[in-house]
Amino acid sequence: QQPVQSPQAVILREGEDAVINCSSSKALYSVHWYRQKHGEAPVFLMILLKGGEQKGHEKISASFNEKKQQSSLYLTASQLSYSGTYFCGDGESWGKLQFGAGTQVVVTP
Amino acid sequence: GAVVSQHPSRVICKSGTSVKIECRSLDFQATTMFWYRQFPKQSLMLMATSNEGSKATYEQGVEKDKFLINHASLTLSTLTVTSAHPEDSSFYICSAQFSSSLAGGRETQYFGPGTRLLVL
């Protein structure tokens, strides 16, 4: 079952913040966040495994709620380089990932 | 660390021919690799899980005889699209599973740059 991402797309000005949500009706084993730029491969951002966990990567951070049914990715003080499509992946114990539909982020000057 | 390469990056072939795509982990060994297909502006769709030394596990709806996967070594998996047709045109991406410091020692997938296939 594919996790649900929201919003589908967001347009930001440089310096603004955004939140991308990834949710599921069942508990997720783990959440893997990736960013993909047009025509390129997805690049790993971070992984969250435990309920209540929070992780940070430069000014991009993520949280995983206690019930492990929702993860949020926070883009803080966005930069032009943050543009791309963000995917969350629902991990399974044997490593398979089920990706959400993606959230397109456009950061404008 | 955790670099994955794919070859070729793009290929154009005639309908009915077969195309082989290679996926290599360059600086680590990968027991498990994955093959995805991605249509424009859509998500990554898992096609199959490739395990070194054993048969691949295909997702529901993916034809095993059409998409042949071979994981001959701990650094190489290949996807062969047999008797390709225009509807097979797509972006094919592989990934390799690895536990690295980038992920705090946790296992995740690292993706190759993808192969754009166009079948005429």
Boltz contact constraints between the chains, C-beta under 6 A:
constraints:
  - contact:
      token1: [A, 32]
      token2: [B, 108]
      max_distance: 6.0
  - contact:
      token1: [A, 41]
      token2: [B, 93]
      max_distance: 6.0
  - contact:
      token1: [A, 41]
      token2: [B, 111]
      max_distance: 6.0
  - contact:
      token1: [A, 41]
      token2: [B, 112]
      max_distance: 6.0
  - contact:
      token1: [A, 41]
      token2: [B, 113]
      max_distance: 6.0
  - contact:
      token1: [A, 41]
      token2: [B, 114]
      max_distance: 6.0
  - contact:
      token1: [A, 42]
      token2: [B, 111]
      max_distance: 6.0
  - contact:
      token1: [A, 44]
      token2: [B, 108]
      max_distance: 6.0
  - contact:
      token1: [A, 47]
      token2: [B, 103]
      max_distance: 6.0
  - contact:
      token1: [A, 47]
      token2: [B, 106]
      max_distance: 6.0
  - contact:
      token1: [A, 47]
      token2: [B, 108]
      max_distance: 6.0
  - contact:
      token1: [A, 95]
      token2: [B, 32]
      max_distance: 6.0
  - contact:
      token1: [A, 95]
      token2: [B, 97]
      max_distance: 6.0
  - contact:
      token1: [A, 99]
      token2: [B, 43]
      max_distance: 6.0
  - contact:
      token1: [A, 99]
      token2: [B, 44]
      max_distance: 6.0
  - contact:
      token1: [A, 101]
      token2: [B, 43]
      max_distance: 6.0
  - contact:
      token1: [A, 102]
      token2: [B, 43]
      max_distance: 6.0
